[in-house]
């Protein structure tokens, strides 16, 4: 993908939905502190009243090193858009760990991916004021807030002020749900990891900014494990037999944003849509 098309695509995906989370100088209660008053991000992970790790907080996928991003970008590609943080490599390319000749895409998915690439990603959901969906929102370049209770974990995404509910009250996934961008999610604890099963997604979604597709048959398994106060390990397995010949797994860390909060974010009237040719 040429340099112009890549960073224009990222700008559409990021700039149209993302605003840096901030709530000026509001110390979060219960945050461990170093001697200088800053949040101690290396302190032990907190625990909820039921003894389970508490995943609550403002999180964002950790950026990948520029050198790692360059591994699958053209040699003449420049730096990321000024003012924007470097993304996770999976935000750009969910198949970043695969060599092109080993891509697990089915022929139908490969054809759709080529179509999206040839059109420079103009049909990216965010260009139509639509949510990016799960699991892309896990590793996208905008923050999300986790609120954990005994029976449900709520994730609020700053992009488009979207939310997701992960039920931990023992219920099963719905058999024939109305398709949704975020799907439907249930979770259970396995040791210190919250294991989430999600299904019921809308067909034709995007798994990354490059446009790797998923179908409505996709099922996603996520494992969230808070390593310490400031770091969360996230392991995502994507199983979509219509789009990929076998399940595949990605693993990344999310970073805590202490003493801050989300901002309202919305997409106004698709003003940029008319400029996409």
SULMOVEN-V343631 format. One record per run of one state. SS is the DSSP state (2 for helix, 1 for strand, 0 for the rest). FROM is the first residue (numbers start at 1). TO is the last residue. If there is no record, write none. Layout:
# SULMOVEN-V343631
ss = (SS,SS)
from = (FROM,FROM)
to = (TO,TO)
This chain:
# SULMOVEN-V343631
ss = (0,2,0,1,0,1,0,1,0,1,0,1,0,2,0,2,0,2,0,1,0,2,0,2,0,2,0,1,0,1,0,2,1,0,1,0,1,0,1,0,1,0,1,0,1,0,1,0,1,0,1,0,1,0,2,0)
from = (1,3,16,33,34,39,40,47,48,53,54,57,62,66,71,89,93,100,103,105,106,107,119,125,129,136,139,144,149,152,158,159,162,168,180,181,184,191,193,200,201,202,205,207,213,215,219,229,231,240,244,245,248,257,273,276)
to = (2,15,32,33,38,39,46,47,52,53,56,61,65,70,88,92,99,102,104,105,106,118,124,128,135,138,143,148,151,157,158,161,167,179,180,183,190,192,199,200,201,204,206,212,214,218,228,230,239,243,244,247,256,272,275,277)
